[in-house]
C-alpha cells in the first residue's frame, strides 16, 4: 500500500512538472510569433535604399526631420 501511495505521489509531481513545462513552451512560442510579426512590421516601416542597405540610424532619427511635439497640459503625468 505504501508503494502505491509513493508511486501516485511521484506520478503527481512528474505530471505537474510536465504540464508546467508544456505551458512554458506554449508561452515562449507565442512570444516568438509576436516577435516575428513585430520584426516584419519594423522591416516594412524602414525604408531601403537603392543598394538594399537600410539607411543610417542618424538619418532616420534626425531631430530636424520630425516636428516638435506641442505642449499639452493634459498629457503631463504628475509626479508623486
mmCIF file as gemmi writes it, N, C-alpha and C atoms, coordinates in Angstrom:
data_model
loop_
_atom_site.group_PDB
_atom_site.id
_atom_site.type_symbol
_atom_site.label_atom_id
_atom_site.label_alt_id
_atom_site.label_comp_id
_atom_site.label_asym_id
_atom_site.label_entity_id
_atom_site.label_seq_id
_atom_site.pdbx_PDB_ins_code
_atom_site.Cartn_x
_atom_site.Cartn_y
_atom_site.Cartn_z
_atom_site.occupancy
_atom_site.B_iso_or_equiv
_atom_site.pdbx_formal_charge
_atom_site.auth_seq_id
_atom_site.auth_asym_id
_atom_site.pdbx_PDB_model_num
ATOM 1 N N . UNK Axp A 1 ? 0.821 -1.194 0 1 0 ? 1 A 1
ATOM 2 C CA . UNK Axp A 1 ? 0 0 0 1 0 ? 1 A 1
ATOM 3 C C . UNK Axp A 1 ? 0.872 1.268 0 1 0 ? 1 A 1
ATOM 4 N N . UNK Axp A 2 ? 1.965 1.187 0.732 1 0 ? 2 A 1
ATOM 5 C CA . UNK Axp A 2 ? 2.878 2.319 0.812 1 0 ? 2 A 1
ATOM 6 C C . UNK Axp A 2 ? 3.526 2.598 -0.546 1 0 ? 2 A 1
ATOM 7 N N . UNK Axp A 3 ? 3.841 1.55 -1.29 1 0 ? 3 A 1
ATOM 8 C CA . UNK Axp A 3 ? 4.442 1.701 -2.619 1 0 ? 3 A 1
ATOM 9 C C . UNK Axp A 3 ? 3.457 2.35 -3.598 1 0 ? 3 A 1
ATOM 10 N N . UNK Axp A 4 ? 2.192 1.993 -3.517 1 0 ? 4 A 1
ATOM 11 C CA . UNK Axp A 4 ? 1.174 2.576 -4.388 1 0 ? 4 A 1
ATOM 12 C C . UNK Axp A 4 ? 1.028 4.068 -4.08 1 0 ? 4 A 1
ATOM 13 N N . UNK Axp A 5 ? 1.027 4.415 -2.81 1 0 ? 5 A 1
ATOM 14 C CA . UNK Axp A 5 ? 0.935 5.809 -2.405 1 0 ? 5 A 1
ATOM 15 C C . UNK Axp A 5 ? 2.156 6.592 -2.877 1 0 ? 5 A 1
ATOM 16 N N . UNK Axp A 6 ? 3.333 6.008 -2.735 1 0 ? 6 A 1
ATOM 17 C CA . UNK Axp A 6 ? 4.564 6.658 -3.193 1 0 ? 6 A 1
ATOM 18 C C . UNK Axp A 6 ? 4.562 6.824 -4.71 1 0 ? 6 A 1
ATOM 19 N N . UNK Axp A 7 ? 4.131 5.808 -5.44 1 0 ? 7 A 1
ATOM 20 C CA . UNK Axp A 7 ? 4.073 5.883 -6.9 1 0 ? 7 A 1
ATOM 21 C C . UNK Axp A 7 ? 3.08 6.961 -7.341 1 0 ? 7 A 1
ATOM 22 N N . UNK Axp A 8 ? 1.943 7.071 -6.669 1 0 ? 8 A 1
ATOM 23 C CA . UNK Axp A 8 ? 0.954 8.094 -7.008 1 0 ? 8 A 1
ATOM 24 C C . UNK Axp A 8 ? 1.521 9.488 -6.739 1 0 ? 8 A 1
ATOM 25 N N . UNK Axp A 9 ? 2.252 9.63 -5.665 1 0 ? 9 A 1
ATOM 26 C CA . UNK Axp A 9 ? 2.858 10.913 -5.329 1 0 ? 9 A 1
ATOM 27 C C . UNK Axp A 9 ? 3.921 11.309 -6.363 1 0 ? 9 A 1
ATOM 28 N N . UNK Axp A 10 ? 4.748 10.358 -6.76 1 0 ? 10 A 1
ATOM 29 C CA . UNK Axp A 10 ? 5.763 10.623 -7.779 1 0 ? 10 A 1
ATOM 30 C C . UNK Axp A 10 ? 5.093 10.959 -9.11 1 0 ? 10 A 1
ATOM 31 N N . UNK Axp A 11 ? 4.066 10.2 -9.477 1 0 ? 11 A 1
ATOM 32 C CA . UNK Axp A 11 ? 3.352 10.47 -10.715 1 0 ? 11 A 1
ATOM 33 C C . UNK Axp A 11 ? 2.742 11.872 -10.705 1 0 ? 11 A 1
ATOM 34 N N . UNK Axp A 12 ? 2.185 12.285 -9.561 1 0 ? 12 A 1
ATOM 35 C CA . UNK Axp A 12 ? 1.583 13.609 -9.441 1 0 ? 12 A 1
ATOM 36 C C . UNK Axp A 12 ? 2.6 14.703 -9.735 1 0 ? 12 A 1
ATOM 37 N N . UNK Axp A 13 ? 3.782 14.618 -9.111 1 0 ? 13 A 1
ATOM 38 C CA . UNK Axp A 13 ? 4.782 15.662 -9.299 1 0 ? 13 A 1
ATOM 39 C C . UNK Axp A 13 ? 5.391 15.639 -10.703 1 0 ? 13 A 1
ATOM 40 N N . UNK Axp A 14 ? 5.572 14.465 -11.267 1 0 ? 14 A 1
ATOM 41 C CA . UNK Axp A 14 ? 6.095 14.375 -12.636 1 0 ? 14 A 1
ATOM 42 C C . UNK Axp A 14 ? 5.069 14.94 -13.619 1 0 ? 14 A 1
ATOM 43 N N . UNK Axp A 15 ? 3.819 14.607 -13.427 1 0 ? 15 A 1
ATOM 44 C CA . UNK Axp A 15 ? 2.761 15.11 -14.3 1 0 ? 15 A 1
ATOM 45 C C . UNK Axp A 15 ? 2.632 16.629 -14.162 1 0 ? 15 A 1
ATOM 46 N N . UNK Axp A 16 ? 2.717 17.135 -12.951 1 0 ? 16 A 1
ATOM 47 C CA . UNK Axp A 16 ? 2.633 18.58 -12.713 1 0 ? 16 A 1
ATOM 48 C C . UNK Axp A 16 ? 3.791 19.314 -13.394 1 0 ? 16 A 1
ATOM 49 N N . UNK Axp A 17 ? 4.991 18.768 -13.287 1 0 ? 17 A 1
ATOM 50 C CA . UNK Axp A 17 ? 6.155 19.384 -13.93 1 0 ? 17 A 1
ATOM 51 C C . UNK Axp A 17 ? 5.999 19.363 -15.453 1 0 ? 17 A 1
ATOM 52 N N . UNK Axp A 18 ? 5.447 18.288 -15.978 1 0 ? 18 A 1
ATOM 53 C CA . UNK Axp A 18 ? 5.253 18.179 -17.423 1 0 ? 18 A 1
ATOM 54 C C . UNK Axp A 18 ? 4.248 19.211 -17.917 1 0 ? 18 A 1
ATOM 55 N N . UNK Axp A 19 ? 3.173 19.399 -17.191 1 0 ? 19 A 1
ATOM 56 C CA . UNK Axp A 19 ? 2.156 20.375 -17.579 1 0 ? 19 A 1
ATOM 57 C C . UNK Axp A 19 ? 2.739 21.778 -17.534 1 0 ? 19 A 1
ATOM 58 N N . UNK Axp A 20 ? 3.517 22.079 -16.506 1 0 ? 20 A 1
ATOM 59 C CA . UNK Axp A 20 ? 4.139 23.403 -16.404 1 0 ? 20 A 1
ATOM 60 C C . UNK Axp A 20 ? 5.132 23.626 -17.546 1 0 ? 20 A 1
ATOM 61 N N . UNK Axp A 21 ? 5.897 22.618 -17.882 1 0 ? 21 A 1
ATOM 62 C CA . UNK Axp A 21 ? 6.86 22.747 -18.98 1 0 ? 21 A 1
ATOM 63 C C . UNK Axp A 21 ? 6.132 22.979 -20.294 1 0 ? 21 A 1
ATOM 64 N N . UNK Axp A 22 ? 5.052 22.262 -20.511 1 0 ? 22 A 1
ATOM 65 C CA . UNK Axp A 22 ? 4.278 22.451 -21.746 1 0 ? 22 A 1
ATOM 66 C C . UNK Axp A 22 ? 3.685 23.856 -21.815 1 0 ? 22 A 1
ATOM 67 N N . UNK Axp A 23 ? 3.233 24.371 -20.689 1 0 ? 23 A 1
ATOM 68 C CA . UNK Axp A 23 ? 2.684 25.728 -20.652 1 0 ? 23 A 1
ATOM 69 C C . UNK Axp A 23 ? 3.767 26.757 -20.969 1 0 ? 23 A 1
ATOM 70 N N . UNK Axp A 24 ? 4.956 26.583 -20.417 1 0 ? 24 A 1
ATOM 71 C CA . UNK Axp A 24 ? 6.059 27.497 -20.694 1 0 ? 24 A 1
ATOM 72 C C . UNK Axp A 24 ? 6.451 27.445 -22.163 1 0 ? 24 A 1
ATOM 73 N N . UNK Axp A 25 ? 6.477 26.271 -22.743 1 0 ? 25 A 1
ATOM 74 C CA . UNK Axp A 25 ? 6.812 26.123 -24.162 1 0 ? 25 A 1
ATOM 75 C C . UNK Axp A 25 ? 5.773 26.83 -25.021 1 0 ? 25 A 1
ATOM 76 N N . UNK Axp A 26 ? 4.501 26.686 -24.673 1 0 ? 26 A 1
ATOM 77 C CA . UNK Axp A 26 ? 3.435 27.337 -25.426 1 0 ? 26 A 1
ATOM 78 C C . UNK Axp A 26 ? 3.567 28.858 -25.343 1 0 ? 26 A 1
ATOM 79 N N . UNK Axp A 27 ? 3.856 29.381 -24.151 1 0 ? 27 A 1
ATOM 80 C CA . UNK Axp A 27 ? 4.015 30.825 -23.99 1 0 ? 27 A 1
ATOM 81 C C . UNK Axp A 27 ? 5.231 31.346 -24.758 1 0 ? 27 A 1
ATOM 82 N N . UNK Axp A 28 ? 6.319 30.599 -24.738 1 0 ? 28 A 1
ATOM 83 C CA . UNK Axp A 28 ? 7.506 31.006 -25.478 1 0 ? 28 A 1
ATOM 84 C C . UNK Axp A 28 ? 7.251 31.004 -26.984 1 0 ? 28 A 1
ATOM 85 N N . UNK Axp A 29 ? 6.476 30.043 -27.46 1 0 ? 29 A 1
ATOM 86 C CA . UNK Axp A 29 ? 6.135 30.007 -28.88 1 0 ? 29 A 1
ATOM 87 C C . UNK Axp A 29 ? 5.259 31.192 -29.267 1 0 ? 29 A 1
ATOM 88 N N . UNK Axp A 30 ? 4.34 31.605 -28.372 1 0 ? 30 A 1
ATOM 89 C CA . UNK Axp A 30 ? 3.524 32.78 -28.644 1 0 ? 30 A 1
ATOM 90 C C . UNK Axp A 30 ? 4.387 34.043 -28.685 1 0 ? 30 A 1
ATOM 91 N N . UNK Axp A 31 ? 5.333 34.145 -27.766 1 0 ? 31 A 1
ATOM 92 C CA . UNK Axp A 31 ? 6.236 35.294 -27.757 1 0 ? 31 A 1
ATOM 93 C C . UNK Axp A 31 ? 7.054 35.329 -29.043 1 0 ? 31 A 1
ATOM 94 N N . UNK Axp A 32 ? 7.548 34.19 -29.472 1 0 ? 32 A 1
ATOM 95 C CA . UNK Axp A 32 ? 8.324 34.115 -30.704 1 0 ? 32 A 1
ATOM 96 C C . UNK Axp A 32 ? 7.499 34.559 -31.904 1 0 ? 32 A 1
ATOM 97 N N . UNK Axp A 33 ? 6.256 34.129 -31.98 1 0 ? 33 A 1
ATOM 98 C CA . UNK Axp A 33 ? 5.397 34.516 -33.091 1 0 ? 33 A 1
ATOM 99 C C . UNK Axp A 33 ? 5.125 36.026 -33.072 1 0 ? 33 A 1
ATOM 100 N N . UNK Axp A 34 ? 4.906 36.592 -31.886 1 0 ? 34 A 1
ATOM 101 C CA . UNK Axp A 34 ? 4.693 38.033 -31.785 1 0 ? 34 A 1
ATOM 102 C C . UNK Axp A 34 ? 5.949 38.798 -32.196 1 0 ? 34 A 1
ATOM 103 N N . UNK Axp A 35 ? 7.113 38.289 -31.829 1 0 ? 35 A 1
ATOM 104 C CA . UNK Axp A 35 ? 8.36 38.944 -32.22 1 0 ? 35 A 1
ATOM 105 C C . UNK Axp A 35 ? 8.567 38.868 -33.731 1 0 ? 35 A 1
ATOM 106 N N . UNK Axp A 36 ? 8.183 37.77 -34.353 1 0 ? 36 A 1
ATOM 107 C CA . UNK Axp A 36 ? 8.277 37.663 -35.812 1 0 ? 36 A 1
ATOM 108 C C . UNK Axp A 36 ? 7.381 38.694 -36.487 1 0 ? 36 A 1
ATOM 109 N N . UNK Axp A 37 ? 6.174 38.856 -35.968 1 0 ? 37 A 1
ATOM 110 C CA . UNK Axp A 37 ? 5.249 39.835 -36.532 1 0 ? 37 A 1
ATOM 111 C C . UNK Axp A 37 ? 5.806 41.245 -36.353 1 0 ? 37 A 1
ATOM 112 N N . UNK Axp A 38 ? 6.335 41.541 -35.162 1 0 ? 38 A 1
ATOM 113 C CA . UNK Axp A 38 ? 6.908 42.859 -34.916 1 0 ? 38 A 1
ATOM 114 C C . UNK Axp A 38 ? 8.113 43.119 -35.807 1 0 ? 38 A 1
ATOM 115 N N . UNK Axp A 39 ? 8.951 42.119 -36.007 1 0 ? 39 A 1
ATOM 116 C CA . UNK Axp A 39 ? 10.118 42.277 -36.868 1 0 ? 39 A 1
ATOM 117 C C . UNK Axp A 39 ? 9.692 42.55 -38.307 1 0 ? 39 A 1
ATOM 118 N N . UNK Axp A 40 ? 8.696 41.822 -38.775 1 0 ? 40 A 1
ATOM 119 C CA . UNK Axp A 40 ? 8.204 42.048 -40.141 1 0 ? 40 A 1
ATOM 120 C C . UNK Axp A 40 ? 7.607 43.447 -40.278 1 0 ? 40 A 1
ATOM 121 N N . UNK Axp A 41 ? 6.889 43.891 -39.259 1 0 ? 41 A 1
ATOM 122 C CA . UNK Axp A 41 ? 6.316 45.236 -39.3 1 0 ? 41 A 1
ATOM 123 C C . UNK Axp A 41 ? 7.411 46.29 -39.304 1 0 ? 41 A 1
ATOM 124 N N . UNK Axp A 42 ? 8.416 46.118 -38.462 1 0 ? 42 A 1
ATOM 125 C CA . UNK Axp A 42 ? 9.514 47.085 -38.433 1 0 ? 42 A 1
ATOM 126 C C . UNK Axp A 42 ? 10.278 47.102 -39.749 1 0 ? 42 A 1
ATOM 127 N N . UNK Axp A 43 ? 10.487 45.946 -40.333 1 0 ? 43 A 1
ATOM 128 C CA . UNK Axp A 43 ? 11.182 45.899 -41.611 1 0 ? 43 A 1
ATOM 129 C C . UNK Axp A 43 ? 10.367 46.567 -42.707 1 0 ? 43 A 1
ATOM 130 N N . UNK Axp A 44 ? 9.054 46.484 -42.627 1 0 ? 44 A 1
ATOM 131 C CA . UNK Axp A 44 ? 8.237 47.154 -43.635 1 0 ? 44 A 1
ATOM 132 C C . UNK Axp A 44 ? 8.21 48.666 -43.425 1 0 ? 44 A 1
ATOM 133 N N . UNK Axp A 45 ? 8.474 49.129 -42.211 1 0 ? 45 A 1
ATOM 134 C CA . UNK Axp A 45 ? 8.47 50.567 -41.933 1 0 ? 45 A 1
ATOM 135 C C . UNK Axp A 45 ? 9.787 51.246 -42.263 1 0 ? 45 A 1
ATOM 136 N N . UNK Axp A 46 ? 10.885 50.5 -42.249 1 0 ? 46 A 1
ATOM 137 C CA . UNK Axp A 46 ? 12.198 51.083 -42.501 1 0 ? 46 A 1
ATOM 138 C C . UNK Axp A 46 ? 12.412 51.171 -44.007 1 0 ? 46 A 1
ATOM 139 N N . UNK Axp A 47 ? 12.697 52.368 -44.513 1 0 ? 47 A 1
ATOM 140 C CA . UNK Axp A 47 ? 12.936 52.48 -45.955 1 0 ? 47 A 1
ATOM 141 C C . UNK Axp A 47 ? 14.268 51.831 -46.337 1 0 ? 47 A 1
ATOM 142 N N . UNK Axp A 48 ? 14.325 51.287 -47.527 1 0 ? 48 A 1
ATOM 143 C CA . UNK Axp A 48 ? 15.528 50.629 -48.023 1 0 ? 48 A 1
ATOM 144 C C . UNK Axp A 48 ? 16.056 51.45 -49.193 1 0 ? 48 A 1
ATOM 145 N N . UNK Axp A 49 ? 17.358 51.656 -49.219 1 0 ? 49 A 1
ATOM 146 C CA . UNK Axp A 49 ? 17.962 52.441 -50.289 1 0 ? 49 A 1
ATOM 147 C C . UNK Axp A 49 ? 18.09 51.601 -51.559 1 0 ? 49 A 1
ATOM 148 N N . UNK Axp A 50 ? 18.619 52.194 -52.616 1 0 ? 50 A 1
ATOM 149 C CA . UNK Axp A 50 ? 18.708 51.521 -53.914 1 0 ? 50 A 1
ATOM 150 C C . UNK Axp A 50 ? 19.607 50.292 -53.872 1 0 ? 50 A 1
ATOM 151 N N . UNK Axp A 51 ? 20.634 50.301 -53.014 1 0 ? 51 A 1
ATOM 152 C CA . UNK Axp A 51 ? 21.538 49.146 -52.976 1 0 ? 51 A 1
ATOM 153 C C . UNK Axp A 51 ? 21.151 48.138 -51.887 1 0 ? 51 A 1
ATOM 154 N N . UNK Axp A 52 ? 19.882 48.141 -51.483 1 0 ? 52 A 1
ATOM 155 C CA . UNK Axp A 52 ? 19.328 47.203 -50.498 1 0 ? 52 A 1
ATOM 156 C C . UNK Axp A 52 ? 19.996 47.257 -49.136 1 0 ? 52 A 1
ATOM 157 N N . UNK Axp A 53 ? 20.485 48.403 -48.741 1 0 ? 53 A 1
ATOM 158 C CA . UNK Axp A 53 ? 21.009 48.567 -47.394 1 0 ? 53 A 1
ATOM 159 C C . UNK Axp A 53 ? 20.135 49.574 -46.667 1 0 ? 53 A 1
ATOM 160 N N . UNK Axp A 54 ? 19.811 49.293 -45.418 1 0 ? 54 A 1
ATOM 161 C CA . UNK Axp A 54 ? 18.988 50.262 -44.683 1 0 ? 54 A 1
ATOM 162 C C . UNK Axp A 54 ? 19.77 51.531 -44.42 1 0 ? 54 A 1
ATOM 163 N N . UNK Axp A 55 ? 19.099 52.656 -44.312 1 0 ? 55 A 1
ATOM 164 C CA . UNK Axp A 55 ? 19.802 53.909 -44.059 1 0 ? 55 A 1
ATOM 165 C C . UNK Axp A 55 ? 20.391 53.949 -42.653 1 0 ? 55 A 1
ATOM 166 N N . UNK Axp A 56 ? 21.3 54.868 -42.448 1 0 ? 56 A 1
ATOM 167 C CA . UNK Axp A 56 ? 21.93 55.025 -41.149 1 0 ? 56 A 1
ATOM 168 C C . UNK Axp A 56 ? 20.895 55.482 -40.115 1 0 ? 56 A 1
ATOM 169 N N . UNK Axp A 57 ? 21.027 55.045 -38.866 1 0 ? 57 A 1
ATOM 170 C CA . UNK Axp A 57 ? 20.054 55.469 -37.847 1 0 ? 57 A 1
ATOM 171 C C . UNK Axp A 57 ? 20.008 56.979 -37.645 1 0 ? 57 A 1
ATOM 172 N N . UNK Axp A 58 ? 21.13 57.674 -37.881 1 0 ? 58 A 1
ATOM 173 C CA . UNK Axp A 58 ? 21.133 59.117 -37.697 1 0 ? 58 A 1
ATOM 174 C C . UNK Axp A 58 ? 20.183 59.803 -38.68 1 0 ? 58 A 1
ATOM 175 N N . UNK Axp A 59 ? 20.085 59.25 -39.895 1 0 ? 59 A 1
ATOM 176 C CA . UNK Axp A 59 ? 19.202 59.86 -40.879 1 0 ? 59 A 1
ATOM 177 C C . UNK Axp A 59 ? 17.741 59.579 -40.551 1 0 ? 59 A 1
ATOM 178 N N . UNK Axp A 60 ? 17.465 58.463 -39.895 1 0 ? 60 A 1
ATOM 179 C CA . UNK Axp A 60 ? 16.087 58.143 -39.532 1 0 ? 60 A 1
ATOM 180 C C . UNK Axp A 60 ? 15.624 58.953 -38.331 1 0 ? 60 A 1
ATOM 181 N N . UNK Axp A 61 ? 16.515 59.225 -37.405 1 0 ? 61 A 1
ATOM 182 C CA . UNK Axp A 61 ? 16.146 59.871 -36.159 1 0 ? 61 A 1
ATOM 183 C C . UNK Axp A 61 ? 16.631 61.307 -36.058 1 0 ? 61 A 1
ATOM 184 N N . UNK Axp A 62 ? 16.882 61.935 -37.165 1 0 ? 62 A 1
ATOM 185 C CA . UNK Axp A 62 ? 17.383 63.305 -37.14 1 0 ? 62 A 1
ATOM 186 C C . UNK Axp A 62 ? 16.305 64.22 -36.559 1 0 ? 62 A 1
ATOM 187 N N . UNK Axp A 63 ? 16.648 65.04 -35.559 1 0 ? 63 A 1
ATOM 188 C CA . UNK Axp A 63 ? 15.622 65.85 -34.895 1 0 ? 63 A 1
ATOM 189 C C . UNK Axp A 63 ? 14.975 66.894 -35.799 1 0 ? 63 A 1
ATOM 190 N N . UNK Axp A 64 ? 15.674 67.392 -36.809 1 0 ? 64 A 1
ATOM 191 C CA . UNK Axp A 64 ? 15.067 68.415 -37.663 1 0 ? 64 A 1
ATOM 192 C C . UNK Axp A 64 ? 14.028 67.815 -38.607 1 0 ? 64 A 1
ATOM 193 N N . UNK Axp A 65 ? 14.069 66.52 -38.811 1 0 ? 65 A 1
ATOM 194 C CA . UNK Axp A 65 ? 13.115 65.888 -39.722 1 0 ? 65 A 1
ATOM 195 C C . UNK Axp A 65 ? 11.734 65.755 -39.084 1 0 ? 65 A 1
ATOM 196 N N . UNK Axp A 66 ? 11.686 65.58 -37.773 1 0 ? 66 A 1
ATOM 197 C CA . UNK Axp A 66 ? 10.408 65.402 -37.095 1 0 ? 66 A 1
ATOM 198 C C . UNK Axp A 66 ? 9.986 66.72 -36.458 1 0 ? 66 A 1
ATOM 199 N N . UNK Axp A 67 ? 8.709 67.069 -36.566 1 0 ? 67 A 1
ATOM 200 C CA . UNK Axp A 67 ? 8.255 68.308 -35.929 1 0 ? 67 A 1
ATOM 201 C C . UNK Axp A 67 ? 8.251 68.157 -34.41 1 0 ? 67 A 1
ATOM 202 N N . UNK Axp A 68 ? 8.477 69.252 -33.726 1 0 ? 68 A 1
ATOM 203 C CA . UNK Axp A 68 ? 8.493 69.23 -32.264 1 0 ? 68 A 1
ATOM 204 C C . UNK Axp A 68 ? 7.069 69.038 -31.753 1 0 ? 68 A 1
ATOM 205 N N . UNK Axp A 69 ? 6.883 68.174 -30.755 1 0 ? 69 A 1
ATOM 206 C CA . UNK Axp A 69 ? 5.529 67.972 -30.23 1 0 ? 69 A 1
ATOM 207 C C . UNK Axp A 69 ? 5.051 69.223 -29.496 1 0 ? 69 A 1
ATOM 208 N N . UNK Axp A 70 ? 3.773 69.493 -29.608 1 0 ? 70 A 1
ATOM 209 C CA . UNK Axp A 70 ? 3.203 70.642 -28.92 1 0 ? 70 A 1
ATOM 210 C C . UNK Axp A 70 ? 3.004 70.303 -27.447 1 0 ? 70 A 1
ATOM 211 N N . UNK Axp A 71 ? 3.125 71.308 -26.595 1 0 ? 71 A 1
ATOM 212 C CA . UNK Axp A 71 ? 2.906 71.101 -25.168 1 0 ? 71 A 1
ATOM 213 C C . UNK Axp A 71 ? 1.42 70.997 -24.911 1 0 ? 71 A 1
ATOM 214 N N . UNK Axp A 72 ? 1.042 69.953 -24.221 1 0 ? 72 A 1
ATOM 215 C CA . UNK Axp A 72 ? -0.349 69.742 -23.878 1 0 ? 72 A 1
ATOM 216 C C . UNK Axp A 72 ? -0.403 69.406 -22.396 1 0 ? 72 A 1
ATOM 217 N N . UNK Axp A 73 ? -1.03 70.252 -21.609 1 0 ? 73 A 1
ATOM 218 C CA . UNK Axp A 73 ? -1.054 70.058 -20.158 1 0 ? 73 A 1
ATOM 219 C C . UNK Axp A 73 ? -1.803 68.799 -19.755 1 0 ? 73 A 1
ATOM 220 N N . UNK Axp A 74 ? -2.668 68.279 -20.607 1 0 ? 74 A 1
ATOM 221 C CA . UNK Axp A 74 ? -3.436 67.088 -20.255 1 0 ? 74 A 1
ATOM 222 C C . UNK Axp A 74 ? -2.614 65.812 -20.395 1 0 ? 74 A 1
ATOM 223 N N . UNK Axp A 75 ? -1.512 65.845 -21.135 1 0 ? 75 A 1
ATOM 224 C CA . UNK Axp A 75 ? -0.678 64.67 -21.322 1 0 ? 75 A 1
ATOM 225 C C . UNK Axp A 75 ? 0.468 64.589 -20.327 1 0 ? 75 A 1
ATOM 226 N N . UNK Axp A 76 ? 0.56 65.549 -19.408 1 0 ? 76 A 1
ATOM 227 C CA . UNK Axp A 76 ? 1.63 65.554 -18.428 1 0 ? 76 A 1
ATOM 228 C C . UNK Axp A 76 ? 1.238 64.674 -17.255 1 0 ? 76 A 1
ATOM 229 N N . UNK Axp A 77 ? 2.125 63.782 -16.863 1 0 ? 77 A 1
ATOM 230 C CA . UNK Axp A 77 ? 1.869 62.903 -15.729 1 0 ? 77 A 1
ATOM 231 C C . UNK Axp A 77 ? 2.466 63.557 -14.487 1 0 ? 77 A 1
ATOM 232 N N . UNK Axp A 78 ? 1.658 63.833 -13.482 1 0 ? 78 A 1
ATOM 233 C CA . UNK Axp A 78 ? 2.192 64.495 -12.289 1 0 ? 78 A 1
ATOM 234 C C . UNK Axp A 78 ? 3.1 63.544 -11.5 1 0 ? 78 A 1
ATOM 235 N N . UNK Axp A 79 ? 4.097 64.125 -10.863 1 0 ? 79 A 1
ATOM 236 C CA . UNK Axp A 79 ? 4.977 63.326 -10.018 1 0 ? 79 A 1
ATOM 237 C C . UNK Axp A 79 ? 4.311 63.054 -8.692 1 0 ? 79 A 1
ATOM 238 N N . UNK Axp A 80 ? 4.694 61.957 -8.087 1 0 ? 80 A 1
ATOM 239 C CA . UNK Axp A 80 ? 4.1 61.614 -6.798 1 0 ? 80 A 1
ATOM 240 C C . UNK Axp A 80 ? 4.908 62.17 -5.679 1 0 ? 80 A 1
